[in-house]
């Protein structure tokens, strides 16, 4: 029987390339695991321009970058490669639109981010940003917000907040740290940061801050600790023992005043009961500390219904920033208030339980309890 599939390959290709390009059976592809291909396909569907692979289409004989503007291919006609060299060895030729064989040029968003970072000590106007990337001020802001989930002004404020944290942790005085981070005054620093405490109290892990805490048995999860400031819960961790749970809080806030507080034991019990299916809703005040982007990701996590899961790419797409999958994943990993900010509801692209700060088995138990 004639294999008609080879006639879908452009006739200009040499016969050796045509034969190499015939799709082998699934079992004879040791270099490409199902999980890797599935993740690559999801990134391709999301047009993730930061994804590190090349895809080729058997019906055209062309290979492209994931962010190419060409029409999306059918899954059955798509093959994935780790490099352009691999695709070329299999007889595919480079796309004339995205030119994947050429070095990647910095995107407009990347150049705007770099300019904002280089000028963090002053206000950068939209007109100035637009001139840097040859876009109108309105278009520059729209493109930036779509990719980063924040306006350029919000992004720059986040950069200043991060620099303030870094300077304080290096041992600089509050005054030195404030001005080296680009703030015009101490009042502006406190208004625009998300430290959750005054800059002076953030020095050396929260010196001068009082954090009340309680540890309680969380049944099959182990031991749960809750730490809270006057604003709300700032730390929620799970550990094998009460001592290990307390150690996690001390490690996160080494210079804060930690005070055991019996009343918070009821808060832990309320959270554990909620996991066990209690009809009483768990609605507790939170003191979340992070950049504008991190806060936005954590809010999106809280909007995932109990018992449901999302992949990182799905979460990024729901936030309107499909090209920021990696940034979303990093924000999930820095979450300090587990369970209540449910990063356990984010899974791998294949549905597998990826790494979890408090252990994959606990992640499985949390999801099972919510679904049960």
Number of C-alpha atoms within 10 A of each C-alpha: 3 5 7 7 11 17 10 12 20 15 11 7 13 10 12 10 15 21 12 12 19 14 16 9 7 10 7 9 11 8 9 15 11 13 14 13 16 16 17 23 19 16 24 21 16 20 18 22 17 14 18 13 17 23 25 26 20 25 16 15 22 19 29 26 27 26 18 19 11 12 6 13 16 10 11 9 12 17 19 20 20 13 14 21 13 13 23 18 12 18 22 26 20 19 18 11 11 17 15 20 18 9 7 10 8 9 11 18 20 14 15 22 18 12 16 22 14 10 12 21 18 12 12 15 12 20 15 16 23 18 12 14 16 13 17 15 16 12 13 24 21 14 15 20 18 17 17 20 21 18 19 23 15 16 22 23 25 22 22 25 26 17 18 28 21 15 20 23 16 12 12 15 14 19 14 13 24 26 17 17 22 20 22 13 11 15 11 11 23 18 9 14 23 21 21 19 18 19 24 17 19 22 24 17 18 23 16 16 20 17 23 20 25 22 27 21 19 18 10 10 18 15 21 26 27 27 25 22 17 15 12 15 22 23 23 23 21 26 21 14 15 17 12 16 22 23 15 17 21 15 10 13 19 15 18 20 14 18 13 14 15 12 11 19 18 13 19 22 16 18 21 20 16 16 21 15 13 12 8 10 11 15 9 12 13 17 21 21 17 21 21 20 18 22 17 16 25 22 13 17 21 15 11 17 11 15 13 11 20 19 20 23 27 19 22 24 15 12 16 15 21 24 22 24 21 16 17 23 18 13 18 23 14 14 23 20 21 18 19 19 22 24 27 26 24 25 19 16 21 15 12 11 16 14 14 17 16 15 13 14 12 18 24 14 15 22 18 13 15 16 12 10
